[in-house]
Amino acid sequence: MKKSLFSFSIALVAIAVTIIGCQNIFINSTPQTNSEKVTVKLSGWGASPTEQKLLKQVLQGFETGNPGIKVKYEEISDQYMDVIKTRLIGDAAPDVFYLDGLEAPFLMSQNVLEPLNGYITPEFDLSDFQPVLLNSFKYNDRIYGLPKDYSTLALFYNLKAFTEAGLEKPPATWDELRLYSRKLTTYDNKNNKIKRYGFGETLELARQAYKIKAFDGRIVDKSGNAVFASQSGLKGLQLVVDQYIRDRSSVQKTDVGTNSGSEMFGQGKVAMAIEGNWAIPYLQETYPQLKFATAEVPRINGKAGTMAFTVAYVMNKQTKHKPEAWKLISYLTGKEGMKKWTSKGFALPSRKSVAQKLGYEQDPLRSALVAGVNYATPWEVGKYPAAIVNSFDNQFLSAMLGEQSLEQAMVRAQNTANKQIQMMEY
């Protein structure tokens, strides 16, 4: 019996697989009279008040078109996946819930999600979804989730800083980015310190995976074991270390007293940063005087690269209201519901036709993000992501601080991750 990596509750999920498999569950909804409504419970994590208001409007639109169904939305603001996994064991999980692409491989392997293939009709137009997003929720030739939205990463750059440095266009390659970073780094000679860094770096694996891939490195192999310490993978990471230690033209958020790359950039602590779509409304609302533009992430080793972060709606396999749950999922990920949800620009639509209708392919700030989905690396690292992500992040930070060489750090991280994975498997 497999153990779970994440927490005691996740371990119970794996134990519960056998129990669930042995249960004889009737999947049809309980017949309803004309006066009764079926309540479908939907759970997701916290978001801004504006986003929550928008979701409420979208759900009201669904209820208007489906008068026999009421949607009860629950926001889980803390330890979202732990709560979901615990409830899946206790038969108290919602009918429909958000599932991040990073967490999808584990849950899809545990027989707790309803496969959606049998519900999808030709009219639903599955081919309209961006393939890299849809593939994140496929397992053993079955579709377990439909992506509701996504973001890639793009280069954000300060227009005023570029003008002052005599730079007319964004860097197209990583070599150019490093050159630009040195030009954009400004000094306070009186106090002998750097006033503004050229580039704000985010060290987490979620922002580094595409750099590893640029030199044909991988995060995990087909068995799910960590392999990021290969010589190929180290080449991409070495670019980051060299820029930080040798060039001294990049900085991480904690160095300048901020909480994120978006905040570093918004406060003018850095002239460039690589961020996702979420940074656009944040910067526009929090720093309205800031003039900035976006561009595709500079090419590394001659290859275009970025990350794809996505979330799907999935159905609890044990729900007693499967037809109604599917109606909700198909509306929220259909062309009408998705257009409503992504119309304000908080997230990008996973359907190509919706992105075209909303004009995001021509949007000055979002076109680079939309273009990136065609070559993006999906943010997923196997069934036990915490082992890999935590080991990588801890050791990579150590290498950036000069406490050990990059190779030593990555070998140590890889070995630690694989030991933890081995414990999960047996």
Secondary structure, DSSP 8 states (H G I E B T S, - for coil): ----SS-HHHHHHHHHHHHHHH-----S-----TT--EEEEEEEE---HHHHHHHHHHHHHHHHH-TTEEEEEEEE-SSHHHHHHHHHHTT---SEEEEETTTHHHHHTTT-B---TTT--GGG-GGGB-HHHHGGGEETTEE-EEEEEEEEEEEEEEHHHHHHTT--S--SBHHHHHHHHHHH-EEETTTTEEEEEEEEE--SHHHHHHHHHHTT--SB-TTS-B-TTSHHHHHHHHHHHHIIIII--EEEGGGGT-SSHHHHHHTTSEEEEEEETTHHHHHHHH-TT--EEEE---BBTTB---EEEEEEEEEBTT-S-HHHHHHHHHHHTSHHHHHHHHTTSSSB-SBHHHHHHHTTTT-TTTHHHHHHTTT-EES---S-HHHHHHHHHHHHHHHHTTSS-HHHHHHHHHHHHHHHHHHHH-
